[in-house]
Amino acid sequence: MRQWFCNVRPGHARVCLDHARRAANGYCAANGYCAANDDRAPNGSRRLGFTLVELLVVIAIIGIAISLLLPAVQYAREAARQANCRNHQHQIGIALQAYHNAHRSLPIGCLEWRFWGQPNTRKNLAWSAFLLPQMGEQALYDAVDFEFAFDHPRNAEAAAVVVESYLCPTEIPQGGPRAEISYGGLFGERIIDNRPDDGVFLYEQRIRYRDCMDGLSNTMATGEDMVGPDSQWINGGNVFVQSHPINDDNAWIGDNEIRSLHPAGAMVLFLDGSVHLLNESLDKIVLGQMITRAGREVIPADAF
């Protein structure tokens, strides 16, 4: 009689006994083979899978990899947003040069400025509305009725049209009936003197390049003005006076200032078409000097 031996744990004795009975009845071709000696389940299938420790190790490795990659992904996204913002302001700079070539001046900062309490018959139309043809928006320019105010019902449909080149990718939509603009025109500054109208976008007045005695590369035209009031491309209220450093938390949120959602700085455009990301740690005196058009200041080379 054939002898069957089991050299595994006692718990596998039943497996060997069943195996022997099947072999004796002619159902098993293996001679004295015990399934329990292999790393197979009693039904003959191989055991697959991870132990709990192995699974925890894999999860930990994945978590570490994500924590290392996430900052790099965020940095790449911010770099793309900055490049897009820079390109949009550069387009504005090119458009300003084209406008000056055609009209021998920059566009008026605000036509018929409407101070608080004045009648709404005053148009309060912005430089950015007059610049539309040079921005490649001739059809939108034609849709604006410049005989009426920016908020007149005749201009409601045109004013609601979004101009992509007027928006920074980090712009947070404020909502409202009129399309927004992320870049405000510089009326002047209150940092180095008490004369606020020393910028290039004034009320009822056009500035020419020859009026900019500081040089085009040293005279700021526009700056990011996030979440400020009246930030609409048709609204002359997007022209503002700079009174604080860049991204200053002490600046009243109800006032227009150079603010951005970029880390540590804001994009600004100079009249020569160059765009710079100015650090928020920039000395405010130097910032004021960049805004004036004829202060004859010397801008430090390391300010940019």
C-alpha positions as CSV (number, residue, x, y, z in Angstrom):
1,M,0.0,0.0,0.0
2,R,1.3,3.5,-0.9
3,Q,2.5,5.6,2.0
4,W,1.6,9.3,2.2
5,F,3.7,11.6,4.3
6,C,3.0,15.3,5.2
7,N,6.0,17.4,6.1
8,V,4.1,20.5,6.8
9,R,2.2,22.0,9.7
10,P,-0.5,19.8,11.4
11,G,-3.1,22.1,10.0
12,H,-2.4,20.7,6.5
13,A,-3.0,17.1,7.4
14,R,-6.5,17.2,6.1
15,V,-5.2,18.5,2.7
16,C,-2.7,15.6,2.5
17,L,-5.4,13.0,3.5
18,D,-7.8,14.3,0.9
19,H,-5.0,14.3,-1.7
20,A,-4.2,10.6,-0.8
21,R,-7.8,9.6,-1.2
22,R,-8.1,11.3,-4.5
23,A,-4.9,9.6,-5.7
24,A,-6.1,6.2,-4.6
25,N,-9.4,6.7,-6.5
26,G,-7.4,7.7,-9.7
27,Y,-8.3,11.4,-9.6
28,C,-4.8,12.7,-9.0
29,A,-1.9,12.2,-11.3
30,A,0.7,13.5,-8.8
31,N,2.5,10.7,-7.0
32,G,2.6,11.6,-3.3
33,Y,2.4,15.3,-4.0
34,C,1.1,17.5,-1.1
35,A,-0.5,20.7,-2.2
36,A,0.3,22.3,1.1
37,N,4.0,22.1,0.4
38,D,3.6,24.7,-2.3
39,D,2.5,28.3,-1.8
40,R,-0.8,27.6,-3.3
41,A,-4.3,27.7,-1.8
42,P,-6.1,24.3,-1.2
43,N,-7.9,24.9,-4.5
44,G,-4.6,25.0,-6.4
45,S,-4.6,28.8,-7.1
46,R,-1.5,30.8,-6.1
47,R,-1.9,33.4,-3.3
48,L,-1.5,37.0,-4.6
49,G,-1.6,40.4,-2.9
50,F,0.2,42.7,-0.5
51,T,0.5,42.5,3.2
52,L,-0.7,45.4,5.3
53,V,2.8,46.5,5.9
54,E,3.7,46.5,2.3
55,L,0.5,48.5,1.5
56,L,1.3,51.1,4.1
57,V,4.9,51.5,2.7
58,V,3.6,52.0,-0.8
59,I,1.1,54.6,0.4
60,A,3.8,56.4,2.3
61,I,6.1,56.5,-0.8
62,I,3.3,57.9,-3.0
63,G,2.6,60.6,-0.3
64,I,6.2,61.6,-0.2
65,A,6.3,61.8,-4.0
66,I,3.2,64.0,-4.2
67,S,4.6,66.3,-1.5
68,L,7.8,66.8,-3.5
69,L,6.0,67.3,-6.8
70,L,3.2,69.6,-5.7
71,P,5.4,72.7,-5.1
72,A,7.0,72.2,-8.5
73,V,3.6,72.0,-10.2
74,Q,2.4,75.2,-8.3
75,Y,5.6,77.0,-9.3
76,A,5.1,76.0,-13.0
77,R,1.5,77.2,-12.9
78,E,2.5,80.6,-11.4
79,A,5.3,81.0,-13.9
80,A,2.7,80.4,-16.7
81,R,0.3,83.0,-15.1
82,Q,3.1,85.6,-14.8
83,A,4.1,85.0,-18.4
84,N,0.5,85.5,-19.6
85,C,0.1,88.6,-17.5
86,R,3.4,90.0,-18.8
87,N,2.3,89.3,-22.4
88,H,-1.1,91.1,-21.8
89,Q,0.5,94.2,-20.5
90,H,3.1,94.1,-23.3
91,Q,0.2,94.1,-25.8
92,I,-1.1,97.2,-24.1
93,G,2.3,98.8,-24.4
94,I,2.4,98.1,-28.1
95,A,-1.1,99.4,-28.5
96,L,-0.2,102.6,-26.7
97,Q,2.7,103.2,-29.0
98,A,0.5,102.6,-32.0
99,Y,-2.1,105.0,-30.6
100,H,0.6,107.6,-30.1
101,N,1.9,107.2,-33.6
102,A,-1.6,107.7,-35.0
103,H,-2.8,110.5,-32.7
104,R,0.5,112.1,-31.6
105,S,-0.5,111.6,-28.0
106,L,-1.5,108.9,-25.5
107,P,-5.2,108.4,-25.0
108,I,-6.9,110.6,-22.5
109,G,-7.0,109.1,-19.1
110,C,-10.7,109.8,-18.5
111,L,-13.1,111.8,-20.6
112,E,-15.5,113.9,-18.5
113,W,-14.5,112.6,-15.1
114,R,-17.5,112.1,-12.9
115,F,-16.7,113.0,-9.3
116,W,-18.9,111.6,-6.5
117,G,-22.3,113.3,-6.5
118,Q,-21.9,114.7,-10.0
119,P,-24.7,114.0,-12.6
120,N,-24.5,110.7,-14.5
121,T,-24.6,112.7,-17.7
122,R,-20.8,113.0,-17.4
123,K,-19.4,110.2,-19.6
124,N,-16.5,109.0,-17.4
125,L,-15.0,107.0,-20.3
126,A,-11.6,105.4,-19.8
127,W,-8.4,105.4,-21.8
128,S,-8.8,101.6,-22.2
129,A,-12.0,102.2,-24.2
130,F,-10.2,104.6,-26.6
131,L,-7.4,102.0,-27.0
132,L,-9.6,99.2,-28.3
133,P,-8.8,99.6,-32.0
134,Q,-5.1,99.3,-31.3
135,M,-5.8,96.2,-29.1
136,G,-7.4,94.5,-32.1
137,E,-10.9,95.2,-30.9
138,Q,-12.2,97.5,-33.6
139,A,-15.7,95.9,-33.7
140,L,-16.1,96.4,-30.0
141,Y,-14.9,100.0,-30.3
142,D,-17.5,100.6,-32.9
143,A,-20.1,99.2,-30.6
144,V,-19.4,101.8,-27.9
145,D,-21.3,105.0,-28.2
146,F,-18.9,107.6,-27.1
147,E,-21.7,110.2,-27.0
148,F,-23.0,108.6,-23.9
149,A,-21.7,107.8,-20.5
150,F,-19.9,104.5,-19.7
151,D,-22.9,103.3,-17.6
152,H,-25.6,104.5,-20.0
153,P,-28.0,101.8,-21.3
154,R,-26.8,102.5,-24.8
155,N,-23.4,101.1,-23.8
156,A,-24.6,98.2,-21.6
157,E,-24.1,95.5,-24.2
158,A,-20.7,96.6,-25.3
159,A,-19.5,97.2,-21.8
160,A,-20.3,93.6,-20.9
161,V,-17.9,92.2,-23.5
162,V,-14.7,90.7,-21.9
163,V,-11.4,91.7,-23.4
164,E,-9.0,88.9,-22.6
165,S,-5.9,91.0,-23.0
166,Y,-7.2,93.3,-20.3
167,L,-7.2,90.5,-17.7
168,C,-4.5,88.9,-15.6
169,P,-4.9,85.1,-15.3
170,T,-5.0,85.5,-11.5
171,E,-8.0,87.9,-11.7
172,I,-10.8,87.0,-9.3
173,P,-14.1,87.9,-11.1
174,Q,-16.0,90.5,-9.1
175,G,-19.2,90.1,-11.0
176,G,-21.4,93.0,-12.3
177,P,-22.8,94.2,-15.5
178,R,-19.6,95.5,-17.0
179,A,-16.4,93.5,-18.0
180,E,-13.4,94.0,-15.8
181,I,-9.8,95.2,-16.4
182,S,-6.9,94.1,-14.3
183,Y,-4.6,97.0,-15.2
184,G,-5.3,100.5,-14.1
185,G,-3.8,103.7,-15.7
186,L,-1.5,105.8,-13.5
187,F,-2.9,109.3,-12.9
188,G,0.1,110.0,-10.6
189,E,1.3,109.4,-7.1
190,R,1.2,110.9,-3.6
191,I,4.4,109.3,-2.3
192,I,7.2,111.8,-3.1
193,D,5.2,115.1,-3.5
194,N,1.7,116.5,-3.1
195,R,1.1,116.8,-6.9
196,P,-1.1,113.8,-7.8
197,D,-1.4,114.6,-11.5
198,D,2.2,113.7,-12.4
199,G,1.4,110.4,-14.2
200,V,0.5,109.8,-17.9
201,F,-3.3,109.1,-17.8
202,L,-5.0,112.4,-16.7
203,Y,-8.5,113.7,-16.7
204,E,-9.5,115.7,-19.7
205,Q,-5.8,115.9,-20.9
206,R,-3.6,114.0,-23.3
207,I,0.0,113.4,-22.6
208,R,2.6,113.1,-25.3
209,Y,5.9,111.3,-25.3
210,R,7.8,114.6,-25.3
211,D,6.1,115.5,-22.0
212,C,7.7,112.5,-20.4
213,M,11.1,114.0,-19.5
214,D,12.1,111.1,-17.4
215,G,12.2,108.9,-20.4
216,L,9.8,106.2,-21.7
217,S,11.7,103.4,-20.0
218,N,11.5,105.1,-16.6
219,T,7.8,106.2,-16.8
220,M,5.2,103.8,-15.6
221,A,1.9,103.6,-17.7
222,T,-0.2,100.9,-16.1
223,G,0.0,98.6,-13.1
224,E,-2.0,95.7,-11.8
225,D,-5.0,96.8,-9.7
226,M,-6.7,93.7,-8.3
227,V,-10.0,93.8,-6.5
228,G,-10.0,97.6,-6.7
229,P,-13.2,99.6,-7.3
230,D,-14.3,100.7,-10.7
231,S,-11.9,98.1,-12.4
232,Q,-13.8,98.0,-15.7
233,W,-12.3,98.7,-19.0
234,I,-14.9,101.2,-20.0
235,N,-15.0,103.0,-16.7
236,G,-12.7,106.0,-16.3
237,G,-12.5,105.2,-12.6
238,N,-9.8,102.6,-13.3
239,V,-7.3,105.6,-13.5
240,F,-5.8,106.0,-10.0
241,V,-3.2,107.7,-7.8
242,Q,-0.7,105.5,-6.1
243,S,-0.3,106.3,-2.4
244,H,1.2,103.2,-0.9
245,P,3.9,100.6,-1.5
246,I,3.1,97.6,-3.8
247,N,0.6,95.1,-2.3
248,D,0.4,97.2,0.9
249,D,-2.0,95.6,3.4
250,N,-2.5,99.0,5.0
251,A,-4.0,100.4,1.8
252,W,-7.7,100.9,1.9
253,I,-9.4,98.2,-0.1
254,G,-11.9,100.8,-1.3
255,D,-9.1,102.7,-3.1
256,N,-7.2,101.8,-6.3
257,E,-3.6,100.8,-5.7
258,I,-1.0,98.6,-7.4
259,R,-2.0,95.2,-6.1
260,S,-1.7,91.8,-7.5
261,L,-2.2,88.1,-6.6
262,H,1.3,87.2,-7.8
263,P,3.7,86.1,-5.0
264,A,5.8,89.0,-3.7
265,G,5.2,91.6,-6.4
266,A,3.1,93.1,-9.2
267,M,3.4,93.5,-12.9
268,V,3.7,97.0,-14.3
269,L,4.1,98.5,-17.8
270,F,6.4,101.3,-18.8
271,L,5.9,103.5,-21.8
272,D,8.7,101.9,-23.8
273,G,6.6,98.7,-23.8
274,S,8.7,96.8,-21.2
275,V,6.9,94.9,-18.4
276,H,8.5,94.3,-15.0
277,L,7.5,92.3,-12.0
278,L,8.3,94.8,-9.2
279,N,8.9,93.4,-5.8
280,E,6.6,94.5,-3.1
281,S,9.7,95.3,-1.0
282,L,10.7,98.0,-3.5
283,D,11.3,101.3,-1.8
284,K,8.2,103.4,-2.1
285,I,10.2,106.5,-3.0
286,V,11.6,104.7,-6.0
287,L,8.1,103.5,-6.8
288,G,6.9,107.1,-6.8
289,Q,9.8,108.2,-9.0
290,M,8.8,105.5,-11.6
291,I,5.3,106.9,-11.8
292,T,6.2,110.6,-12.4
293,R,6.6,111.6,-16.0
294,A,8.8,114.6,-15.6
295,G,10.4,114.5,-12.1
296,R,13.9,114.1,-13.6
297,E,14.7,111.5,-11.0
298,V,17.5,108.9,-11.5
299,I,16.0,105.4,-11.1
300,P,18.5,102.8,-9.7
301,A,19.3,100.0,-12.1
302,D,18.7,97.4,-9.5
303,A,15.1,98.6,-9.0
304,F,13.8,96.5,-11.8
